[in-house]
Amino acid sequence: MRRMMQQNVFEPIGFIESCFKERFGTPRQPGLVPSSWGQLRLRPELNLSEALEGLEGFSHLWLIFVFHQNMNKGVNAKVQPPRLEGEKTGLFATRTPHRPNPIGLSVVKLDRLEPGLLHFSGVDLIHGTPILDIKPYVPAADCLPEATAGWTAARPERTLQVEFTTAAVSQFELCFGAMAARAQGAVKELLELDPRPVFYRGTGDNPNPYTDTYGFRFDDYNIVYRMQGALATVLSVQPWAEYLASKDRR
Ligand SMILES: C[S@@+](CC[C@H](N)C(=O)[O-])C[C@H]1O[C@@H](n2cnc3c(N)ncnc32)[C@H](O)[C@@H]1O
């Protein structure tokens, strides 16, 4: 008997507002940048005062979401996760966003609940990500101390040393005000992980042939840093609108 493929249509329960605005500079997993922040604005018609009842007692949540920036992209059976530095492995042995069904799963720390708005830290999602569902993280069911980590066990996450110029520290204060220490912390945690794609890193004695200076959008600011070996130095923080205007003038 031929089986009919059932089509399911899901409507997001809300959308993420995140300090990460583009793929470059977004951490590869939740919790790797604990100082990062994001919030989920839920659809008001979900009867939120009742639907969220009891959630405040949980410290962490699972977010099930759509990799909306990856729709209609090709999928390969083997992929190159950044930590394998050029080697390939099966897509289902990775958390790649390039999947047959572009659905992601992240555990985040629930910091605060407001009516219709959930505040998190430790996110790995881009601003605008559609959320399909949230579920409480239940330690008795979800925490498995005996779990093994496959190929990831031998691959350390943190590799770079990060410094800030005096000018950059002042610009963090000017741009982020009361949030300066947290924003600077998030950028440090992020750069320690080396967000560059493998082909931009170079290998051994052969440094990246393209550039040593990188920029990415973090919140509403453009962050510029320079790489020298395993040292990342943050050079400047500039409002994103100012950065765009200066690009137009060039
Ligand atoms: C490796 S995936 C892991 C996501 C999730 N924790 C999982 O395991 O399903 C994380 C990366 O997905 C990318 N990403 C995050 N939100 C996205 C979105 N809405 N659309 C496409 N890519 C996204 C970012 O580049 C981020 O570094």
The ligand as an SDF file (V2000), in Angstrom:
LIG
                    3D

 27 29  0  0  0  0  0  0  0  0999 V2000
   24.4220   24.9770   14.5380 C   0  0  0  0  0  0  0  0  0  0  0  0
   22.8570   25.7390   14.7020 S   0  0  0  0  0  0  0  0  0  0  0  0
   22.2700   25.0120   16.1770 C   0  0  0  0  0  0  0  0  0  0  0  0
   20.8770   25.4560   16.4940 C   0  0  0  0  0  0  0  0  0  0  0  0
   20.1610   24.6250   17.5470 C   0  0  0  0  0  0  0  0  0  0  0  0
   20.8010   24.7440   18.8300 N   0  0  0  0  0  0  0  0  0  0  0  0
   20.0710   23.1930   17.0970 C   0  0  0  0  0  0  0  0  0  0  0  0
   20.9220   22.3990   17.5080 O   0  0  0  0  0  0  0  0  0  0  0  0
   19.1490   22.8580   16.3630 O   0  0  0  0  0  0  0  0  0  0  0  0
   23.2080   27.3780   15.2400 C   0  0  0  0  0  0  0  0  0  0  0  0
   23.5150   28.2640   14.0750 C   0  0  0  0  0  0  0  0  0  0  0  0
   22.3510   28.3830   13.2780 O   0  0  0  0  0  0  0  0  0  0  0  0
   22.3110   29.6440   12.6480 C   0  0  0  0  0  0  0  0  0  0  0  0
   20.9740   30.1740   12.8690 N   0  0  0  0  0  0  0  0  0  0  0  0
   20.4160   30.6300   14.0170 C   0  0  0  0  0  0  0  0  0  0  0  0
   19.1490   31.0350   13.8130 N   0  0  0  0  0  0  0  0  0  0  0  0
   18.9080   30.7980   12.4790 C   0  0  0  0  0  0  0  0  0  0  0  0
   17.7680   30.9990   11.6500 C   0  0  0  0  0  0  0  0  0  0  0  0
   16.6350   31.5020   12.1250 N   0  0  0  0  0  0  0  0  0  0  0  0
   17.8740   30.6670   10.3290 N   0  0  0  0  0  0  0  0  0  0  0  0
   19.0300   30.1410    9.8400 C   0  0  0  0  0  0  0  0  0  0  0  0
   20.1280   29.9390   10.5710 N   0  0  0  0  0  0  0  0  0  0  0  0
   20.0710   30.2620   11.8810 C   0  0  0  0  0  0  0  0  0  0  0  0
   23.3840   30.5200   13.3010 C   0  0  0  0  0  0  0  0  0  0  0  0
   24.4340   30.6810   12.3630 O   0  0  0  0  0  0  0  0  0  0  0  0
   23.8670   29.6920   14.4830 C   0  0  0  0  0  0  0  0  0  0  0  0
   25.2600   29.8330   14.6710 O   0  0  0  0  0  0  0  0  0  0  0  0
  1  2  1  0
  2  3  1  0
  2 10  1  0
  3  4  1  0
  4  5  1  0
  5  6  1  0
  5  7  1  0
  7  8  2  0
  7  9  1  0
 10 11  1  0
 11 12  1  0
 11 26  1  0
 12 13  1  0
 13 14  1  0
 13 24  1  0
 14 15  1  0
 14 23  1  0
 15 16  2  0
 16 17  1  0
 17 18  1  0
 17 23  2  0
 18 19  1  0
 18 20  2  0
 20 21  1  0
 21 22  2  0
 22 23  1  0
 24 25  1  0
 24 26  1  0
 26 27  1  0
M  CHG  2   2   1   9  -1
M  END
$$$$
